[in-house]
Structures are given as C-alpha cells and as structure tokens.
C-alpha cells in the first residue's frame, strides 16, 4: 500500500470547521479506586493530590480543563505504543472521541476483546464492568476531514485496522499546518466517525457533559453493553469486528 503524501500547504487548503458533541468512555474506577485505601474523603483528596504530583505535566493551555479532557495531553512521559494519530515515544497528546454513543461503545468493546485476544489464558470476567461515558463539546475553526474529497480517496489507508503509519504521517502534517483536529471513519464501526483532537484549544467547554453509566459484559457469546439511563442496549456478536487480531480469539474459556 503506497502512503498518501500531503504537504502542509495542500492540507491547509482542505481545512473545514468542526463543531459538535463527541463521546468517550473510561473505566468507572477512575475515582473510586483511591477510596478503597483511605478512611475519609479528605484523605482521598490528599491521596489524589499526591498521585497527581507524580504524573506527567499537563500543558499550561490545558490546565483549565477537567482532568478527563486534559489527561490525554499530558507531556513528559514516553508513550509506549503508537495509536492511530500519535506516534510512540515522547510525543504530543491526542484526544480521541466518537461522534455517536454507538461508535464510542463499539471502540471500547473492540479494545476489550483485543485484550483477551492477546491474553488467551485469561478467563472471561464474572461480572459486567462499569464504564463512564461522557461527551465533550468541541469546536475547531481549522480541521481536516478524511471522509471528504479529495482526502477520502485514501480511505483504505486512513481506516486500516493495524497499520497507522499513514495516519501518523497526516497528523504530523496537520500539526505543521496549524490544524486543530482530524475527523475520520471509525475502523470499528464503519458507519460511524471519530475525531482526533490535536490541541486543547479545540474544547468549547472546560468540563464533560451528559455523563452516562454503562455496563459491558464479555463472554463466549460476544459483547453486551447496557445503559440504564437513558435506556440503551447494544450487542456485538463474535463476528462484529473485522480485525485480523481477533481472528484467533479463543471464545470458549472459563470465568
């Protein structure tokens, strides 16, 4: 597969505005875990402050943001594995989010299955895991949309399930061109789209909005995701994700 080649000027000429709500999911233990080792809320607050001091620095332009929005932009540590629009190593942060809740759940379900594909002796969880879903209000005056002409001619490269080189290259060019975000087709939900926010300046509001609680259950049947309020149910069969890394997933395993 030949890699798409774009110059900063050429990519800048394709800049568009992007505005809307974009969804993300995180494990619901992001705060509760520290409560297990203290006796009072004051002690929990002190413990979390101490933990915060050990983490990589948040850039000045991001420090007004809620930690769920600012965390992907922490600098100072080595990023161990590359992601679609971020290279491995000491690189600038990227905030990934989905245009719809369906796509956000699809992304989370896929990566949970990928963990078990890479850990064939790990039993399925006995219970459903709890996740917090939330939206971020994003507004970018200068973004690039890989789903629109002429960039969509390289759709195969942008949505490749494993090879992220083309996407990492276009992210480097986008930063050089002063672009704030990249909109792209989801590799996990082909009918959905995601956004890769390259800068904290793209957040229209400093805090997450519309929080939801989801429970995701995995097993030999596939994946079931349930939200109680607003009531939503999403199910993924064994064949829901066309990714070669899941081809040899051992579905029959203990709990």
MARLUMSE-479898 format. One line per field, with one value per residue: x negated, z negated, y of N, C-alpha, C in turn; residue in three letters. Coordinates in Angstrom, 1 decimal. Each point is the difference from the previous one (the first is absolute). Layout:
<rs>
n_u [X ...]
n_w [Z ...]
n_v [Y ...]
ca_u [X ...]
ca_w [Z ...]
ca_v [Y ...]
c_u [X ...]
c_w [Z ...]
c_v [Y ...]
code [ALA ...]
</rs>
This chain:
<rs>
n_u [-0.8 0.1 -0.9 1.1 -0.3 -0.1 0.0 -0.6 -0.5 -0.3 -0.5 -0.7 -0.2 0.0 -0.4 0.7 1.1 -0.2 1.2 0.0 0.8 -1.1 0.2 -0.2 -0.6 0.1 -0.9 1.1 -1.1 0.1 1.0 0.9 -0.9 -0.2 1.3 -0.5 -1.0 1.1 0.1 -0.4 1.0 -0.3 -0.1 1.2 0.5 -0.5 0.5 1.1 -0.1 -0.4 1.1 0.7 -0.7 0.3 1.1 -0.1 -0.7 1.1 0.0 -0.6 0.0 -0.3 -0.6 0.7 -0.4 1.2 -0.3 1.3 0.0 -0.7 0.4 0.7 0.0 -0.1 -1.0 -1.2 0.9 -0.6 0.6 0.3 1.2 -0.2 0.8 1.2 0.2 -0.5 -1.2 -0.7 -0.3 -0.8 1.3 0.4 0.8 0.9 1.1 0.3 1.0 1.2 0.5 0.2 1.0 0.7 -0.6 0.3 1.2 0.1 -0.6 0.7 1.1 -0.4 -0.3 1.2 0.6 -0.7 0.3 1.1 0.0 -0.6 1.0 -0.3 -0.9 0.4 0.6 1.2 0.3 0.2 -0.3 1.0 -0.9 -0.2 0.6 -0.7 1.1 -0.6 0.6 -0.8 0.2 0.0 -0.8 -0.2 -0.7 -1.1 0.7 -0.4 0.8 -0.4 1.2 -0.6 0.5 -1.2 0.1 1.3 -0.8 -0.5 1.3 -0.6 -0.8 1.0 0.7 -1.3 0.4 -1.2 -0.2 -0.6 -0.9 1.0 0.7 -1.0 -0.3 1.3 -0.1 -1.2 0.5 1.1 -0.8 -0.8 1.2 -0.1 0.3 1.2 0.5 0.3 0.9 0.4 0.1 0.9 -1.1 0.7 0.5 -0.1 1.1 -1.1 -0.1 -1.3 -0.5 -1.1 0.1 -0.7 0.9 -0.3 -0.5 0.1 -0.2 1.3 -0.1 -0.3 1.3 0.0 0.8 1.3 -0.4 -0.5 0.7 -1.0 0.6 -1.2 0.7 -1.1 0.1 0.2 1.0 -1.0 0.6 0.4 0.5 0.2 0.9 0.1 -0.8 0.4 1.1 -1.1 0.1 -1.3 0.1 -1.2 0.2 -0.3 0.8 0.3 -1.2 -0.2 -0.7 -1.1 -0.1 1.3 -0.7 -1.0 0.9 -0.4 1.1 -0.3 0.2 -0.6 0.7]
n_w [0.0 1.0 -0.6 -0.4 0.9 -1.2 0.6 -1.0 1.0 0.5 -1.1 -0.2 1.3 -0.7 -0.8 -1.0 -0.3 -1.3 -0.2 -1.2 -0.4 -0.7 0.1 -1.3 -0.2 -1.4 -0.6 -0.6 -0.1 1.0 -0.9 0.1 0.8 -0.1 0.1 0.6 0.1 -0.2 -1.1 0.5 0.4 -1.2 -0.5 0.6 -0.4 -1.2 0.0 0.5 -0.9 -0.9 0.4 0.0 -1.1 0.0 0.5 1.3 0.4 -0.4 1.3 -0.1 1.4 -0.7 -0.9 0.9 0.6 0.0 -1.0 0.1 0.1 -1.1 -0.6 1.2 -0.6 -1.0 -0.4 0.5 0.5 0.1 1.2 -0.7 0.4 1.3 0.2 0.4 -0.8 -0.8 0.2 -0.1 -1.3 -0.1 0.2 0.7 -0.9 0.0 0.1 -0.2 0.9 -0.2 1.2 -0.2 -0.8 1.1 0.6 -1.0 0.0 1.3 -0.2 -1.1 0.6 1.0 -0.7 -0.6 1.2 0.5 -1.2 0.1 1.2 -0.7 -0.7 0.8 -1.0 0.2 -1.1 0.5 -0.1 -1.4 -0.1 0.3 0.8 -0.9 0.8 0.0 0.6 0.8 0.2 1.0 -0.4 1.3 0.1 1.3 0.1 -0.3 0.8 0.0 1.0 -0.5 -0.4 0.2 1.3 0.4 -1.3 0.4 1.0 -1.2 0.1 0.9 0.3 0.1 0.5 0.3 -0.2 0.6 1.3 -0.9 0.8 0.9 -1.0 -0.5 1.3 0.2 -1.2 0.3 1.2 -0.6 -0.9 1.0 0.5 -1.3 0.4 -0.4 1.0 -0.2 1.0 -0.4 0.9 -0.9 -0.4 -1.1 0.4 1.2 -0.7 -0.8 -0.6 -0.1 -1.1 0.5 -1.2 0.7 -0.5 -1.2 0.9 0.4 -1.3 0.3 -0.8 -1.2 -0.1 -0.3 1.0 -0.5 -1.2 0.3 -0.6 0.4 0.2 0.1 0.6 -0.2 1.1 -0.1 -0.5 -0.5 0.4 -1.2 0.4 -1.2 0.4 -1.3 0.0 1.2 0.1 0.1 1.1 0.0 1.0 -0.2 1.1 0.1 1.0 -1.0 -0.3 1.1 -1.0 0.7 -0.9 0.4 1.1 -0.8 -0.3 -1.1 0.6 0.1 -1.1 -1.1 -1.1]
n_v [-1.2 0.9 0.8 0.5 0.9 0.7 1.2 0.7 0.6 -1.2 -0.5 1.1 -0.2 -1.2 1.0 -0.6 0.5 -0.3 -0.4 -0.4 -1.0 -0.3 -1.3 -0.3 -1.2 -0.1 -0.7 -0.5 -0.8 0.9 0.1 -1.0 -0.3 1.3 0.0 -1.1 1.0 0.8 0.9 1.2 0.8 0.6 -1.3 -0.2 1.2 -0.2 -1.2 0.5 1.0 -0.9 -0.8 1.1 0.2 -1.3 0.5 -0.3 1.1 0.8 0.2 1.2 -0.1 -1.1 0.8 0.7 -1.1 -0.7 -0.8 -0.3 1.3 0.4 -1.1 -0.1 1.2 -0.9 0.8 -0.4 -0.8 -1.1 0.3 -1.1 0.2 -0.1 1.1 0.1 1.0 -0.9 0.5 -1.1 0.0 1.0 -0.2 1.0 0.4 -0.9 0.8 -1.3 0.2 -0.4 0.1 -1.3 -0.2 -0.3 1.0 0.9 -0.5 0.1 1.2 0.2 -0.5 0.6 1.0 -0.2 -0.3 1.1 0.5 -0.5 0.6 1.0 -0.4 -1.0 0.0 1.3 -0.4 -0.2 1.3 -0.2 1.3 0.7 0.6 1.0 0.8 1.0 0.3 0.8 1.2 0.4 1.3 -0.2 1.0 -0.3 1.1 -0.8 -0.9 -1.3 -0.2 -1.1 0.3 1.2 0.2 -0.1 0.3 -0.1 0.4 0.4 -0.3 -0.9 1.0 0.9 -1.0 -0.1 -1.2 -0.1 0.3 0.7 -0.5 -0.3 -0.4 -0.6 -0.3 -0.3 -0.6 -0.5 -0.3 -0.5 -0.5 -0.3 -0.4 -0.3 -1.2 0.0 -0.6 -1.4 0.1 -1.2 -0.9 -0.5 -0.6 0.3 1.2 -0.7 -0.1 0.0 1.1 0.2 0.5 0.5 0.4 0.9 0.8 0.5 0.8 -1.3 0.0 -0.1 -1.1 0.5 -0.4 -1.3 -0.4 0.0 -0.2 -1.2 -0.9 -0.7 -1.2 -0.6 -0.9 -0.7 -0.8 -1.3 0.8 0.7 1.1 0.2 1.1 0.4 0.9 0.3 1.1 0.4 -0.7 -0.8 -0.8 -0.5 -0.8 -0.7 -0.6 -1.3 0.2 0.7 -0.5 0.6 -0.5 -0.1 1.0 0.0 -0.3 -0.1 1.0 -0.5 -0.2 -1.3 0.6 -0.3 0.1]
ca_u [0.8 -0.7 0.4 0.4 -0.9 0.6 -0.8 0.8 0.8 1.1 1.0 0.6 1.0 1.2 0.5 1.4 0.5 0.6 0.7 1.0 -0.2 -0.7 0.2 -1.1 0.2 -1.1 0.4 0.6 -0.8 -1.0 0.0 0.3 -1.1 -0.8 0.9 -0.1 -1.2 0.1 1.2 0.8 -0.1 -1.1 -1.2 0.0 -0.4 -1.5 -0.7 0.1 -1.0 -1.3 -0.2 0.0 -1.4 -0.9 0.4 -0.6 0.5 1.0 -0.4 0.7 1.2 1.0 0.2 1.4 0.9 0.3 -1.1 0.4 -0.3 -1.4 -1.0 -0.7 -1.0 -1.1 -1.3 -1.1 -0.2 -0.2 1.2 -0.6 0.5 0.6 1.4 0.3 -0.6 -1.1 -1.2 -0.5 -1.1 0.3 0.7 1.2 1.2 1.2 1.2 0.9 1.4 0.9 1.1 1.2 -0.2 -0.2 -1.4 -0.8 0.1 -0.7 -1.4 -0.3 0.3 -1.1 -1.3 0.1 -0.2 -1.4 -0.7 0.2 -0.6 -1.4 -0.2 0.9 0.3 0.7 1.5 1.0 0.4 1.2 1.0 -0.1 -0.8 0.7 -0.7 0.6 0.0 0.3 -0.3 -0.7 0.4 -1.2 0.2 -1.3 0.1 -0.8 -0.2 0.0 1.0 -0.6 1.1 0.5 -0.9 -0.7 -0.8 0.6 -0.5 -1.0 0.8 -0.5 -1.1 0.4 0.8 -0.7 0.2 -1.2 -1.1 0.3 -1.0 0.6 0.7 -1.0 -0.6 0.9 0.1 -1.2 0.2 1.0 -0.6 -0.9 0.9 0.8 1.3 0.3 0.7 0.1 1.2 -0.3 0.9 -0.4 -0.4 0.8 1.4 -0.1 1.0 -0.2 -1.2 -0.7 -0.9 -1.3 -0.2 -1.4 -0.3 1.0 0.8 1.2 1.2 0.8 0.4 -1.1 0.4 0.8 1.4 0.9 -0.6 0.8 -0.6 0.1 -0.5 -0.4 -0.2 -0.7 0.0 0.0 1.1 -0.3 0.0 1.2 -0.2 1.3 0.0 1.3 0.7 1.2 -0.1 -0.5 -0.6 -0.7 -0.6 -0.9 -0.2 -1.4 -0.5 0.3 -1.2 -0.8 -1.4 -0.8 -0.5 1.0 0.4 -0.3 0.4 0.5 1.3 0.4 -0.9 0.7 0.3]
ca_w [0.0 0.1 -1.0 0.5 -0.2 0.0 -0.6 -0.9 0.8 0.7 -1.0 -0.6 0.9 -0.1 -1.3 -0.2 -1.4 -0.6 -1.3 -0.5 -1.1 0.3 -1.1 -0.4 -1.2 -0.9 -1.1 -1.0 -1.2 0.0 -1.2 -1.1 -0.4 -1.1 -1.2 -0.6 -0.8 -1.0 -0.9 0.1 1.2 -0.1 0.2 1.4 0.7 -0.2 0.8 1.4 0.2 0.0 1.2 1.1 0.0 0.6 1.4 0.9 -0.1 0.9 0.6 -0.5 0.7 -0.4 -1.4 -0.4 0.4 -0.9 0.2 1.1 1.3 0.0 -0.1 1.2 0.5 -0.9 0.6 -1.0 -0.1 1.2 0.4 0.3 1.3 0.9 0.3 1.4 0.4 -0.9 0.1 -1.3 -0.5 -0.7 1.1 -0.4 -0.2 0.9 -0.6 0.9 -0.4 1.0 0.3 -0.6 -1.1 0.6 0.4 -1.2 -0.6 0.9 -0.2 -1.2 0.1 0.8 -0.7 -1.1 0.6 0.3 -1.2 -0.2 1.1 -0.3 -1.3 0.2 -1.3 -0.9 0.0 0.1 -1.3 -0.5 0.0 0.9 -0.4 0.0 0.8 0.0 1.3 -0.1 1.2 0.0 1.1 0.7 1.1 0.6 1.2 1.1 -0.2 1.3 0.0 0.8 0.7 1.1 1.1 0.7 -1.0 -0.2 1.0 -0.7 -1.1 -0.4 -0.9 -1.3 -0.8 -0.1 -1.4 -0.7 0.5 -0.3 0.5 0.8 -0.9 -0.8 0.9 0.3 -1.2 0.0 1.0 -0.5 -1.0 0.6 0.7 -1.0 -0.1 -1.4 -0.2 1.2 0.0 0.8 -0.1 -1.0 0.5 -0.8 0.4 1.3 0.2 -0.9 0.1 -1.2 0.1 -0.7 -0.4 -0.1 -0.9 -1.0 0.4 0.7 -0.9 -0.1 -1.4 -0.8 -0.7 0.7 -0.1 0.2 -0.5 0.0 -0.6 0.9 -0.4 1.2 -0.4 1.0 -0.2 1.2 0.9 0.6 -1.0 -0.3 -0.6 -0.5 -0.7 -0.7 0.2 0.7 0.2 1.3 0.0 1.2 -0.1 1.1 0.2 0.2 1.3 0.1 0.3 1.1 -0.3 0.0 -1.4 -0.7 0.8 -0.8 -1.4 -0.6 -0.6 -1.0 -1.1 -1.3 -0.7]
ca_v [1.2 1.2 0.9 1.3 1.1 1.3 1.1 0.9 0.9 -0.7 -0.4 1.2 0.5 -0.8 0.2 0.2 0.2 -1.2 0.4 -1.0 -0.8 -1.3 -0.9 -0.8 -0.9 -0.3 -0.9 0.8 0.0 1.1 0.7 -0.8 -0.9 0.6 0.0 -1.3 -0.1 1.1 -0.1 1.2 0.7 0.9 -0.8 -0.4 1.2 0.2 -1.1 0.2 1.1 -0.6 -0.8 0.9 0.6 -0.9 -0.2 1.0 1.3 0.4 1.3 1.2 0.3 -1.0 -0.1 0.4 -1.1 -1.1 -1.0 -1.0 0.6 0.4 -1.1 -0.5 1.0 0.1 -0.1 -0.3 -1.5 -0.7 -0.7 -1.3 -0.5 1.0 -0.2 0.3 1.3 0.4 -0.9 -0.4 0.9 1.2 0.7 0.8 -0.8 0.0 -0.4 -0.7 0.0 -0.5 0.9 -0.6 -1.0 -1.4 -0.2 -0.1 -1.4 -0.9 0.1 -0.6 -1.4 -0.6 0.0 -1.0 -1.3 -0.1 -0.4 -1.5 -0.7 0.0 -0.7 -1.1 -0.7 0.8 -0.3 1.1 0.6 -0.6 1.0 1.1 1.1 1.2 1.1 1.4 0.7 1.4 0.7 1.2 1.0 0.3 1.0 0.2 0.9 -0.6 -1.4 -0.7 -1.1 -1.0 -0.7 0.8 0.2 -1.1 -0.9 -1.3 -0.9 -0.9 -0.5 -1.2 0.3 0.7 -0.9 -1.3 -0.5 -0.3 0.8 1.4 0.9 1.1 0.9 0.7 1.0 1.1 0.7 0.9 1.1 0.8 0.8 0.9 1.0 0.8 -0.6 -0.3 -1.3 -0.8 -0.9 -1.2 -1.1 -0.9 -1.3 -0.9 0.2 0.6 1.0 1.1 0.9 0.4 1.2 0.0 1.4 0.1 1.1 0.3 1.2 -0.5 -0.2 1.2 0.1 -0.6 -1.2 -1.0 0.2 -1.2 -1.2 -1.1 -1.2 -1.2 -1.3 -0.8 -1.4 -0.8 -1.4 -0.9 0.4 1.3 1.2 0.7 1.3 0.5 1.3 0.1 1.3 -0.5 -1.4 -0.4 -1.3 -0.2 -1.3 -0.3 -1.4 -0.4 0.5 1.4 0.9 -0.6 0.4 -1.3 -0.3 -0.8 -1.2 -1.2 0.1 -1.2 0.4 -0.9 0.0 0.1 1.2]
c_u [-0.9 0.6 0.5 -1.0 0.7 -1.0 0.8 0.9 1.2 1.1 0.8 1.1 1.3 0.6 1.5 0.3 0.6 0.6 1.0 -0.4 -0.7 -0.2 -1.3 0.4 -1.2 0.5 0.5 -0.8 -1.0 -0.1 0.2 -1.2 -0.8 0.8 -0.2 -1.1 0.0 1.2 0.9 -0.2 -1.2 -1.3 -0.1 -0.5 -1.6 -0.7 0.0 -0.9 -1.4 -0.3 -0.1 -1.4 -1.0 0.2 -0.7 0.8 1.1 -0.4 0.8 1.4 1.2 0.4 1.3 1.0 0.2 -1.1 0.3 -0.3 -1.5 -0.9 -0.7 -1.1 -1.2 -1.3 -1.0 -0.2 -0.1 1.3 -0.4 0.4 0.6 1.5 0.3 -0.7 -1.1 -1.1 -0.4 -1.2 0.5 0.7 1.2 1.3 1.1 1.2 0.9 1.4 0.8 1.2 1.3 -0.4 -0.2 -1.4 -1.0 0.0 -0.6 -1.5 -0.4 0.1 -1.2 -1.3 0.0 -0.2 -1.4 -0.9 0.1 -0.6 -1.5 -0.4 0.9 0.3 0.7 1.5 0.8 0.3 1.3 1.2 -0.2 -0.8 0.7 -0.9 0.8 -0.2 0.3 -0.3 -0.8 0.5 -1.3 0.3 -1.4 0.2 -0.7 -0.3 0.0 0.9 -0.5 1.2 0.6 -1.1 -0.9 -0.7 0.6 -0.4 -1.0 0.7 -0.6 -1.2 0.4 0.7 -0.6 0.1 -1.3 -1.1 0.4 -1.0 0.5 0.7 -1.0 -0.7 0.9 0.2 -1.2 0.2 1.1 -0.5 -0.8 0.8 0.8 1.5 0.3 0.6 0.0 1.3 -0.3 1.0 -0.4 -0.3 0.8 1.4 0.0 1.1 -0.1 -1.3 -0.6 -0.6 -1.2 -0.3 -1.5 -0.4 1.1 0.9 1.3 1.2 0.8 0.5 -1.1 0.3 0.8 1.5 0.7 -0.7 1.1 -0.8 0.4 -0.6 -0.3 -0.4 -0.6 0.1 0.0 1.0 -0.4 0.0 1.4 -0.2 1.4 -0.2 1.4 0.8 -0.9 -0.2 -0.5 -0.6 -0.7 -0.7 -0.9 -0.3 -1.5 -0.6 0.2 -1.2 -0.9 -1.4 -0.8 -0.5 1.0 0.3 -0.2 0.4 0.7 1.3 0.4 -1.1 0.7 0.2 -0.6]
c_w [0.0 -1.0 0.6 -0.4 0.1 -0.6 -0.9 0.8 0.7 -1.0 -0.6 1.0 -0.1 -1.4 0.0 -1.5 -0.5 -1.4 -0.4 -1.3 0.4 -1.2 -0.3 -1.2 -0.7 -1.0 -1.2 -1.3 -0.1 -1.2 -1.2 -0.5 -1.1 -1.3 -0.8 -1.1 -1.0 -0.8 0.3 1.4 0.1 0.3 1.5 0.9 -0.1 0.8 1.5 0.4 0.1 1.3 1.2 0.2 0.7 1.5 0.9 0.0 1.1 0.6 -0.5 0.6 -0.3 -1.4 -0.5 0.2 -1.1 0.4 1.1 1.4 0.2 0.0 1.2 0.5 -1.0 0.8 -1.0 -0.1 1.4 0.3 0.5 1.4 0.8 0.1 1.4 0.4 -1.0 0.1 -1.4 -0.3 -0.7 1.0 -0.6 -0.1 1.0 -0.8 1.0 -0.5 1.2 0.2 -0.6 -1.2 0.5 0.4 -1.2 -0.7 0.9 -0.2 -1.3 0.0 0.8 -0.8 -1.2 0.6 0.4 -1.1 -0.2 1.2 -0.2 -1.3 0.0 -1.2 -1.0 0.1 0.3 -1.4 -0.4 0.1 1.1 -0.6 0.2 0.7 -0.1 1.5 -0.2 1.4 -0.3 1.1 0.7 1.2 0.5 1.3 1.2 -0.4 1.4 -0.1 1.1 0.8 1.2 1.1 -0.2 -0.9 -0.1 1.0 -0.6 -1.2 -0.6 -1.0 -1.3 -0.9 -0.2 -1.5 -0.8 0.3 -0.2 0.6 0.8 -0.9 -0.8 0.9 0.2 -1.3 -0.1 0.9 -0.5 -1.1 0.6 0.7 -0.9 -0.1 -1.4 -0.2 1.4 -0.2 0.9 -0.3 -1.0 0.6 -0.7 0.4 1.3 0.3 -0.9 0.2 -1.3 0.3 -0.8 -0.2 -0.3 -1.0 -1.0 0.5 0.7 -0.9 -0.2 -1.5 -0.8 -0.7 0.9 -0.2 0.2 -0.4 0.0 -0.6 0.9 -0.7 1.2 -0.5 1.2 -0.3 1.3 1.1 0.8 -1.1 -0.1 -0.7 -0.4 -0.8 -0.6 0.3 0.8 0.4 1.4 -0.2 1.3 -0.1 1.2 0.0 0.1 1.3 0.2 0.5 1.0 -0.2 -0.1 -1.4 -0.8 0.7 -0.8 -1.5 -0.5 -0.8 -1.2 -1.1 -1.3 -0.5 -1.3]
c_v [1.2 1.0 1.4 1.1 1.4 1.0 0.8 1.0 -0.6 -0.5 1.2 0.5 -0.8 0.2 0.3 0.3 -1.2 0.5 -1.0 -0.7 -1.3 -0.8 -0.8 -0.8 -0.2 -1.0 0.8 0.0 1.2 0.8 -1.0 -0.8 0.5 0.0 -1.3 0.0 1.1 -0.2 1.1 0.6 1.0 -0.7 -0.4 1.2 0.2 -1.1 0.3 1.2 -0.5 -0.8 1.0 0.6 -1.0 -0.2 1.0 1.3 0.2 1.3 1.1 0.2 -1.0 0.0 0.5 -1.0 -1.0 -1.1 -1.0 0.6 0.2 -1.2 -0.5 1.0 0.1 -0.2 -0.6 -1.5 -0.6 -0.8 -1.4 -0.6 1.1 -0.3 0.6 1.4 0.5 -1.1 -0.5 0.9 1.2 1.0 0.8 -0.8 0.1 -0.5 -0.7 -0.1 -0.4 0.9 -0.5 -0.9 -1.4 -0.2 -0.1 -1.4 -1.0 0.0 -0.6 -1.5 -0.7 -0.1 -0.9 -1.4 -0.2 -0.4 -1.5 -0.8 -0.1 -0.7 -1.3 -0.8 0.7 -0.4 1.2 0.5 -0.6 1.0 1.1 1.1 1.3 1.1 1.3 0.5 1.5 0.6 1.3 0.9 0.4 1.0 0.4 0.8 -0.6 -1.4 -0.6 -1.3 -1.1 -0.8 0.8 0.1 1.2 -1.0 -1.4 -1.0 -1.0 -0.6 -1.3 0.2 0.6 -1.0 -1.4 -0.5 -0.1 1.1 1.5 1.0 1.2 1.0 0.8 1.0 1.2 0.9 1.0 1.2 0.9 1.0 1.1 1.1 0.8 -0.5 -0.5 -1.4 -0.7 -0.8 -1.2 -1.1 -1.0 -1.4 -1.1 0.0 0.7 1.1 1.3 0.7 0.4 1.4 -0.2 1.5 0.2 1.1 0.2 1.2 -0.4 -0.2 1.3 0.2 -0.7 -1.3 -0.9 0.3 -1.4 -1.3 -1.2 -1.2 -1.2 -1.2 -0.8 -1.4 -0.8 -1.5 -0.7 0.4 1.3 1.1 0.6 1.3 0.6 1.3 0.1 1.3 0.9 -1.5 -0.3 -1.4 -0.2 -1.4 -0.2 -1.5 -0.3 0.6 1.5 0.9 -0.8 0.5 -1.3 -0.4 -0.8 -1.3 -1.2 0.1 -1.2 0.3 -0.9 0.0 0.1 1.4 0.1]
code [UNK UNK UNK UNK UNK UNK UNK UNK UNK UNK UNK UNK UNK UNK UNK UNK UNK UNK UNK UNK UNK UNK UNK UNK UNK UNK UNK UNK UNK UNK UNK UNK UNK UNK UNK UNK UNK UNK UNK UNK UNK UNK UNK UNK UNK UNK UNK UNK UNK UNK UNK UNK UNK UNK UNK UNK UNK UNK UNK UNK UNK UNK UNK UNK UNK UNK UNK UNK UNK UNK UNK UNK UNK UNK UNK UNK UNK UNK UNK UNK UNK UNK UNK UNK UNK UNK UNK UNK UNK UNK UNK UNK UNK UNK UNK UNK UNK UNK UNK UNK UNK UNK UNK UNK UNK UNK UNK UNK UNK UNK UNK UNK UNK UNK UNK UNK UNK UNK UNK UNK UNK UNK UNK UNK UNK UNK UNK UNK UNK UNK UNK UNK UNK UNK UNK UNK UNK UNK UNK UNK UNK UNK UNK UNK UNK UNK UNK UNK UNK UNK UNK UNK UNK UNK UNK UNK UNK UNK UNK UNK UNK UNK UNK UNK UNK UNK UNK UNK UNK UNK UNK UNK UNK UNK UNK UNK UNK UNK UNK UNK UNK UNK UNK UNK UNK UNK UNK UNK UNK UNK UNK UNK UNK UNK UNK UNK UNK UNK UNK UNK UNK UNK UNK UNK UNK UNK UNK UNK UNK UNK UNK UNK UNK UNK UNK UNK UNK UNK UNK UNK UNK UNK UNK UNK UNK UNK UNK UNK UNK UNK UNK UNK UNK UNK UNK UNK UNK UNK UNK UNK UNK UNK UNK UNK UNK UNK UNK UNK UNK UNK UNK UNK UNK UNK UNK]
</rs>
